[in-house]
Amino acid sequence: MTVFPSNSPPVALTIAGTDSGGAAGLAADLKTFAAHFVHGVFAVTVVTAQNSTGIRSVSTIDADMVGAQLDALLDDVKIEATKTGLLFTPEIVEVVGSRAWGLGQLVVDPVLVTSAGVPMLDDAMPDAYRTHLFPHAAVCTPNVAEAELLSGVEITDRASAMTAAKAVQTMGPSLVIVTGLLLDDVSVDAIADDSGARVREQSRVDTVNVLGTGCSLSAATAAHLATGTTPGEAVDLAAGFVHDGLRSSANWRLGAGRGPIDHFTRTRRHDDD
């Protein structure tokens, strides 16, 4: 088990929305932090009524209240790393960006488009991310549809995925990982930083339980950054964490639709050793 000074774990922050089904958003983030022995704190941006079959209703938290939550945390604890999830409005993006000085290593999950390619938010959001968050980001984790929207590059293969990742990386983030490219039986992530671009491949897991994979990837990346890992190492370890979770929960049946990944498969394995 990791040992921290004075027996205190590092602190990681998630700024995201709720998922009443417990699969994505704050629920996935806090479980991921716990699985990595990192203390999780949070600021709520939206409250959703949802389950495994979809979102039924969304209530937005006022941007000033989001700022008040962040200020309360920044006045009290040292935050080593932060991940952003569903920020929902340009005003909330701006509020988060104005506190970037206190957020530690910043991981931006630019929640703009669903993994099925359906736009979620208004047209001002991409520019808000580019202006207020990307210049402060250590890592940015768009899915394929989000990377296409941000970069203008159609992603169809490994080469175009790397081109899109590099295009987003030039907008400010130190490292970009584009997730969700499925080619035959392989899941491909494209990673770009100042040294160039590369791909990371894993076997595709046949399962419907994929809710919260993007949240968990960005949260695991933040957890590793909070413990001093480099961005390149952090995204590799985070991708492996999500892959293990997908395999472990592949046959779960929690609800009538898509379920969550298993965030604690490695923790149980550690306990068994």
JOURZI-V45555 format. One record per residue. RES is the residue in one small letter. PHI is phi in radians with two decimals (999 if undefined). Layout:
res={RES RES}
phi={PHI PHI}
This chain:
res={m t v f p s n s p p v a l t i a g t d s g g a a g l a a d l k t f a a h f v h g v f a v t v v t a q n s t g i r s v s t i d a d m v g a q l d a l l d d v k i e a t k t g l l f t p e i v e v v g s r a w g l g q l v v d p v l v t s a g v p m l d d a m p d a y r t h l f p h a a v c t p n v a e a e l l s g v e i t d r a s a m t a a k a v q t m g p s l v i v t g l l l d d v s v d a i a d d s g a r v r e q s r v d t v n v l g t g c s l s a a t a a h l a t g t t p g e a v d l a a g f v h d g l r s s a n w r l g a g r g p i d h f t r t r r h d d d}
phi={999 -1.14 -1.96 -1.96 -0.94 1.01 1.09 -1.78 -1.32 -1.18 -1.88 -2.14 -1.97 -2.04 -2.03 -2.83 -1.77 -1.51 -2.33 -1.13 -1.46 1.34 -1.77 -2.27 1.04 -0.99 -1.07 -1.14 -1.12 -1.19 -1.12 -1.13 -1.01 -1.08 -1.13 -1.81 1.05 -2.02 -1.35 -1.74 -2.12 -2.63 -2.24 -1.55 -1.86 -2.51 -2.00 -2.01 -1.82 -2.64 -2.49 -1.20 -1.71 2.62 -1.62 -1.74 -2.74 -2.35 -2.14 -1.47 -1.45 -1.01 -1.02 -1.12 -1.23 -1.06 -1.08 -1.13 -1.09 -1.14 -1.11 -1.06 -1.25 -1.14 -1.36 -2.16 -2.31 -1.55 -1.65 -1.44 -2.71 -2.36 -2.10 -1.86 -2.03 -1.28 -1.64 1.35 -2.31 -1.03 -1.13 -1.19 -1.01 -1.13 -1.07 -1.11 -1.05 -1.22 -1.85 -1.01 -1.02 -1.90 -1.65 1.21 -1.20 -1.79 -1.95 -1.85 -1.70 -1.36 -1.26 -2.18 -2.45 -1.22 -1.10 -1.52 1.58 -1.59 -1.06 -1.86 -2.31 -1.30 -1.21 -1.40 -1.14 -0.98 -1.17 -1.11 -1.09 -1.07 -1.38 -1.81 -2.07 -0.97 -1.12 -1.79 -1.46 -1.35 -2.47 -2.20 -2.20 -1.27 -1.40 -1.01 -1.12 -1.19 -1.11 -1.10 -1.12 -1.27 -1.68 1.37 -1.76 -1.34 -1.75 -2.23 -2.71 -1.07 -1.12 -1.23 -1.12 -1.17 -1.10 -1.15 -1.05 -1.15 -1.12 -1.20 -1.10 -1.24 -1.43 2.47 -1.07 -1.18 -2.51 -2.19 -2.11 -1.65 -1.95 1.66 -1.48 -1.90 -2.16 0.96 -1.76 -2.15 -1.75 -2.01 -1.92 -1.85 -2.15 -2.32 -2.54 -1.15 -1.52 2.32 -2.31 -2.62 -2.06 -2.17 -2.11 -2.43 -1.15 -1.28 -1.70 -1.46 -2.80 -1.59 -1.52 -2.16 -1.15 1.47 -1.14 -1.15 -1.04 -1.18 -1.09 -1.19 -1.18 -1.14 -1.07 -1.09 -1.06 -1.20 -1.12 -1.11 -1.69 1.72 -1.29 -1.25 -0.97 -1.10 -1.17 -1.08 -1.24 -1.13 -1.16 -1.15 -1.10 -1.13 -1.05 -1.14 -1.09 -1.09 -1.13 -1.12 -1.13 -1.20 -1.73 -0.95 -1.85 -1.15 -2.32 -2.07 1.68 -1.54 -2.08 -1.50 -1.79 -1.55 -1.47 -1.55 -1.40 -2.08 -1.09 -1.27 -1.13 -1.14 -1.10 -1.09 -1.14 -1.36 -1.27}
